[in-house]
Amino acid sequence: MGLFDFSYEFPNTIEEIDQFSGKDFEVFLFEFFQVLEYHPRLTDDSNDKGIDIIIKIPNENGFKNVGIQAKRWKSKVGADEIRSMLDGKEHYNLHEVWIITTSNLTSAAITTAKNNRIQILKRENVIQFLAELKKHDNVKFKMTIVEKEKIINDKETIDNPLYNMLKELRKELAKKHKISPLYYIYSNSTILSIINIIPKTKEELKSIEGLGTKKIELYGEEIINTVSNYLISNEFLKEFERFKIIRSKIMSFNKLPNENSVITDENLVKLIINRPKTIEELNSLSVIEDKNIEIFGQYLVKQFIKV
């Protein structure tokens, strides 16, 4: 971490959370709900009235205020801790209150919570939080150097218009269908799969990880339309014509029998959309034969490197 790098690194396992202090656990939950875009805020430690964090969850009426008591405990949470939350609910004008703990509750605490409609989230739920975080594209985890290198390399390949169009569509769909957080629509890795496959029908969308039947029914057509709109856009057509000329030059220079022996039109589309800037990235696309990559692969990727 650099001197002025204040980014939060999420733990990978519940065992790491077990080593947290109570305040560390509050900060973890704060950062988790920040990722979900629930606008969390920490209450004053000196007079929190049983509420450690307040979040805003979007709903059909705008949003609901939820108060959370965080307990990173090994022993069971008692009824007194649950009752203290009732004052906080009134004080902060909350719609709901939750108890989130890494342990469990006593039977009296469970009864008190249920009688007062307090949501109970236990250790298994915290484990689910960690799993949920791993689905999110912008979360920073503690990771190995190899994993960091992969993420950096992946991010460097993302500079094409279709990627940005699909991200904009995701925002529109989230607003239209009142779905939050954004990655519930589809993740960045799903966007990369869409770019690689270039689906033209709903049937082709079924092969993309992260797009189940319900999602395809709900907004599959809009995804297909976005891909189609890009393929007929002036920007893409100009690039396509430019690379057809490049393909022709490669064919002539290397005395190949025809343009398809360089790259087919279908694979040329994939090449333009994915914009590989290294031989490794070009290899991963599987759009050109290995023997041809050795001959003119370096020349081809240079066409995507901005000067």
C-alpha positions as CSV (number, residue, x, y, z in Angstrom):
1,M,0.0,0.0,0.0
2,G,1.4,3.4,-1.0
3,L,1.8,6.3,1.4
4,F,-1.5,7.9,0.3
5,D,-3.3,4.7,-0.8
6,F,-6.4,4.6,1.5
7,S,-8.2,1.8,-0.4
8,Y,-9.6,-1.0,1.7
9,E,-8.4,-4.6,1.2
10,F,-11.2,-7.1,2.0
11,P,-10.5,-10.3,3.8
12,N,-10.7,-13.6,1.9
13,T,-12.0,-15.8,4.6
14,I,-14.2,-15.8,7.8
15,E,-11.1,-16.9,9.7
16,E,-9.5,-13.6,8.9
17,I,-12.5,-11.8,10.2
18,D,-12.3,-13.8,13.4
19,Q,-9.0,-12.0,14.1
20,F,-10.7,-8.6,13.8
21,S,-11.4,-6.3,16.7
22,G,-15.0,-5.1,17.1
23,K,-14.2,-1.9,15.3
24,D,-12.4,-3.7,12.5
25,F,-15.6,-5.7,11.9
26,E,-17.7,-2.5,11.8
27,V,-15.3,-1.1,9.2
28,F,-15.5,-4.3,7.2
29,L,-19.3,-4.1,7.1
30,F,-19.1,-0.4,6.3
31,E,-16.9,-1.1,3.3
32,F,-19.1,-4.1,2.2
33,F,-22.2,-1.9,2.1
34,Q,-20.2,0.8,0.4
35,V,-19.5,-1.7,-2.4
36,L,-23.3,-2.4,-2.6
37,E,-23.8,1.3,-2.9
38,Y,-26.0,1.4,0.2
39,H,-24.4,4.7,1.4
40,P,-23.4,3.5,4.9
41,R,-22.4,5.8,7.7
42,L,-20.9,4.9,11.1
43,T,-22.6,6.3,14.2
44,D,-20.8,8.0,17.1
45,D,-19.0,5.4,19.2
46,S,-19.7,7.3,22.4
47,N,-23.5,7.3,22.0
48,D,-24.5,4.9,19.3
49,K,-27.7,3.7,21.1
50,G,-27.2,0.1,19.9
51,I,-26.7,1.1,16.2
52,D,-23.2,1.0,14.7
53,I,-23.9,1.5,11.0
54,I,-26.8,3.0,9.1
55,I,-27.4,2.1,5.4
56,K,-29.9,3.2,2.8
57,I,-31.4,0.4,0.7
58,P,-33.2,1.3,-2.5
59,N,-36.9,0.2,-2.8
60,E,-40.0,1.1,-4.7
61,N,-40.6,4.2,-2.5
62,G,-37.0,5.5,-2.9
63,F,-35.1,3.9,0.0
64,K,-35.4,2.5,3.5
65,N,-33.1,3.3,6.4
66,V,-31.6,0.3,8.1
67,G,-29.7,0.3,11.4
68,I,-27.1,-2.4,12.1
69,Q,-25.5,-3.5,15.3
70,A,-22.2,-5.3,14.5
71,K,-20.9,-8.0,16.9
72,R,-17.6,-9.7,16.0
73,W,-18.0,-12.1,19.0
74,K,-17.1,-15.6,19.8
75,S,-19.7,-15.9,22.6
76,K,-23.4,-15.7,21.9
77,V,-25.1,-12.3,21.7
78,G,-27.6,-11.7,24.5
79,A,-31.0,-10.1,24.8
80,D,-29.7,-6.9,26.3
81,E,-27.7,-6.1,23.1
82,I,-30.9,-6.7,21.1
83,R,-33.1,-4.5,23.3
84,S,-30.6,-1.7,23.1
85,M,-31.3,-1.5,19.3
86,L,-34.9,-0.5,19.9
87,D,-33.8,2.9,21.3
88,G,-31.6,3.3,18.3
89,K,-34.4,2.5,15.9
90,E,-36.5,5.4,17.2
91,H,-33.6,7.8,17.7
92,Y,-32.3,7.4,14.1
93,N,-35.8,7.1,12.6
94,L,-35.1,3.7,11.0
95,H,-37.4,1.5,9.0
96,E,-35.5,-1.7,10.0
97,V,-32.8,-2.8,12.3
98,W,-30.4,-5.8,11.9
99,I,-28.0,-7.6,14.2
100,I,-25.0,-8.9,12.3
101,T,-22.7,-11.3,14.2
102,T,-19.9,-13.8,13.6
103,S,-21.3,-16.0,16.3
104,N,-24.9,-16.7,17.3
105,L,-27.6,-15.5,19.7
106,T,-28.9,-16.8,22.9
107,S,-32.4,-18.2,22.9
108,A,-33.7,-15.1,24.8
109,A,-32.0,-12.8,22.3
110,I,-33.6,-14.7,19.3
111,T,-37.0,-14.4,21.0
112,T,-36.5,-10.6,21.6
113,A,-35.3,-10.1,18.0
114,K,-38.2,-11.9,16.5
115,N,-40.8,-10.2,18.7
116,N,-39.4,-6.8,17.7
117,R,-38.9,-7.7,14.0
118,I,-35.1,-7.4,14.2
119,Q,-33.4,-9.1,11.3
120,I,-30.8,-11.7,12.5
121,L,-27.7,-12.2,10.3
122,K,-25.2,-14.8,11.7
123,R,-21.9,-16.3,10.8
124,E,-23.1,-18.1,7.7
125,N,-24.5,-14.7,6.4
126,V,-21.1,-13.0,6.9
127,I,-19.5,-15.9,4.9
128,Q,-22.1,-15.1,2.2
129,F,-21.0,-11.5,2.3
130,L,-17.5,-12.6,1.4
131,A,-18.8,-14.7,-1.5
132,E,-20.9,-11.8,-2.7
133,L,-17.9,-9.5,-2.7
134,K,-16.0,-11.9,-4.9
135,K,-18.7,-11.4,-7.6
136,H,-18.1,-7.7,-7.6
137,D,-15.7,-6.2,-10.2
138,N,-14.4,-3.2,-8.3
139,V,-13.5,-4.8,-5.0
140,K,-9.9,-5.0,-3.8
141,F,-9.0,-8.2,-2.0
142,K,-5.8,-9.3,-0.4
143,M,-4.3,-11.3,-3.3
144,T,-1.1,-12.8,-4.6
145,I,1.3,-10.9,-7.0
146,V,0.2,-13.3,-9.8
147,E,-3.5,-12.4,-9.2
148,K,-2.7,-8.7,-9.1
149,E,-0.8,-9.0,-12.4
150,K,-3.8,-10.7,-14.0
151,I,-6.2,-8.1,-12.9
152,I,-3.9,-5.3,-14.1
153,N,-3.5,-7.0,-17.5
154,D,-7.2,-7.6,-17.8
155,K,-8.0,-3.9,-17.1
156,E,-5.4,-2.8,-19.6
157,T,-7.3,-4.7,-22.4
158,I,-10.5,-2.8,-21.7
159,D,-10.6,0.3,-24.0
160,N,-13.1,-0.5,-26.7
161,P,-16.4,1.3,-27.3
162,L,-18.6,-1.8,-27.0
163,Y,-17.3,-2.5,-23.5
164,N,-18.3,1.1,-22.5
165,M,-21.7,0.8,-24.3
166,L,-22.5,-2.4,-22.4
167,K,-21.5,-0.6,-19.1
168,E,-23.9,2.3,-20.0
169,L,-26.6,-0.2,-20.8
170,R,-26.1,-1.9,-17.4
171,K,-26.8,1.5,-15.7
172,E,-29.9,2.0,-17.7
173,L,-31.2,-1.5,-17.0
174,A,-30.5,-1.1,-13.3
175,K,-32.5,2.1,-13.2
176,K,-35.3,0.7,-15.3
177,H,-35.7,-2.5,-13.4
178,K,-34.8,-1.0,-10.0
179,I,-32.0,-3.4,-9.4
180,S,-29.1,-2.7,-7.2
181,P,-26.1,-3.1,-7.0
182,L,-25.2,-2.8,-10.7
183,Y,-23.4,-6.1,-10.9
184,Y,-26.7,-7.9,-10.3
185,I,-27.5,-7.0,-13.9
186,Y,-24.2,-8.5,-15.2
187,S,-20.6,-8.3,-14.2
188,N,-17.6,-6.9,-16.0
189,S,-16.4,-10.4,-16.7
190,T,-19.8,-11.1,-18.4
191,I,-19.3,-8.0,-20.5
192,L,-16.0,-9.4,-21.7
193,S,-17.7,-12.7,-22.5
194,I,-20.3,-10.8,-24.6
195,I,-17.6,-9.1,-26.4
196,N,-15.8,-12.3,-27.2
197,I,-18.9,-14.2,-28.3
198,I,-20.7,-11.3,-30.1
199,P,-24.2,-12.8,-29.6
200,K,-26.8,-12.1,-32.3
201,T,-29.7,-14.1,-30.7
202,K,-31.1,-14.9,-27.3
203,E,-30.0,-18.5,-27.8
204,E,-26.4,-17.4,-28.1
205,L,-26.7,-15.5,-24.9
206,K,-27.3,-18.7,-23.0
207,S,-23.7,-19.7,-23.5
208,I,-22.5,-16.7,-21.5
209,E,-21.8,-17.2,-17.9
210,G,-23.7,-14.8,-15.7
211,L,-26.8,-14.5,-18.0
212,G,-29.4,-17.0,-16.8
213,T,-32.8,-17.6,-18.3
214,K,-34.6,-14.9,-16.3
215,K,-32.0,-12.2,-17.2
216,I,-32.1,-13.1,-20.8
217,E,-35.9,-12.9,-20.8
218,L,-35.8,-9.6,-18.9
219,Y,-33.2,-7.7,-21.0
220,G,-31.5,-10.1,-23.4
221,E,-33.0,-8.3,-26.4
222,E,-31.5,-5.0,-25.2
223,I,-28.0,-6.6,-24.9
224,I,-28.3,-8.0,-28.4
225,N,-29.5,-4.6,-29.8
226,T,-26.5,-2.9,-28.1
227,V,-24.1,-5.3,-29.8
228,S,-25.9,-4.9,-33.1
229,N,-25.9,-1.1,-32.8
230,Y,-22.1,-1.1,-32.3
231,L,-21.5,-3.3,-35.2
232,I,-23.3,-0.9,-37.5
233,S,-21.9,2.2,-36.0
234,N,-19.6,4.4,-38.1
235,E,-16.8,3.9,-35.6
236,F,-16.8,0.2,-36.0
237,L,-17.3,0.2,-39.7
238,K,-14.3,2.5,-40.1
239,E,-12.1,0.2,-38.1
240,F,-13.4,-2.8,-40.0
241,E,-12.5,-1.2,-43.3
242,R,-9.1,-0.2,-42.0
243,F,-8.3,-3.7,-40.9
244,K,-9.5,-5.2,-44.2
245,I,-6.8,-3.1,-45.8
246,I,-4.3,-4.2,-43.2
247,R,-5.4,-7.8,-43.9
248,S,-4.9,-7.4,-47.6
249,K,-1.4,-6.0,-47.0
250,I,-0.5,-9.0,-44.8
251,M,-1.8,-11.4,-47.4
252,S,0.3,-9.8,-50.2
253,F,3.4,-9.4,-48.2
254,N,3.4,-13.0,-46.9
255,K,2.2,-14.4,-50.2
256,L,-0.8,-16.1,-48.6
257,P,-3.5,-17.6,-50.9
258,N,-6.4,-15.4,-49.8
259,E,-7.6,-13.0,-47.1
260,N,-9.3,-15.7,-45.1
261,S,-6.0,-17.4,-44.7
262,V,-5.0,-14.3,-42.7
263,I,-8.2,-14.0,-40.7
264,T,-11.9,-14.5,-41.6
265,D,-14.4,-11.7,-41.4
266,E,-16.0,-13.2,-38.4
267,N,-12.7,-13.4,-36.5
268,L,-11.8,-9.9,-37.7
269,V,-14.9,-8.6,-35.9
270,K,-13.7,-10.3,-32.7
271,L,-10.2,-8.9,-33.2
272,I,-11.4,-5.3,-33.6
273,I,-13.7,-5.5,-30.6
274,N,-11.2,-7.1,-28.2
275,R,-8.3,-4.9,-29.4
276,P,-5.3,-7.1,-28.3
277,K,-2.2,-5.2,-27.5
278,T,0.1,-8.1,-26.8
279,I,0.9,-11.5,-28.4
280,E,-0.5,-13.2,-25.3
281,E,-3.8,-11.4,-25.7
282,L,-3.9,-12.2,-29.4
283,N,-3.3,-15.9,-28.6
284,S,-6.1,-15.9,-26.1
285,L,-8.6,-14.8,-28.7
286,S,-8.0,-17.9,-30.9
287,V,-8.8,-15.9,-34.1
288,I,-5.5,-16.6,-35.9
289,E,-3.6,-19.8,-36.4
290,D,-0.5,-20.2,-34.2
291,K,1.9,-20.4,-37.2
292,N,0.5,-17.1,-38.5
293,I,0.8,-15.4,-35.1
294,E,4.5,-16.1,-35.3
295,I,4.7,-14.5,-38.7
296,F,2.6,-11.4,-38.5
297,G,1.1,-11.3,-35.0
298,Q,3.4,-8.6,-33.7
299,Y,2.6,-6.4,-36.6
300,L,-1.1,-6.9,-36.0
301,V,-1.2,-6.0,-32.3
302,K,0.8,-2.8,-33.0
303,Q,-2.2,-1.6,-34.9
304,F,-4.1,-1.3,-31.6
305,I,-1.4,0.4,-29.6
306,K,-2.1,4.1,-29.2
307,V,0.9,6.3,-30.0
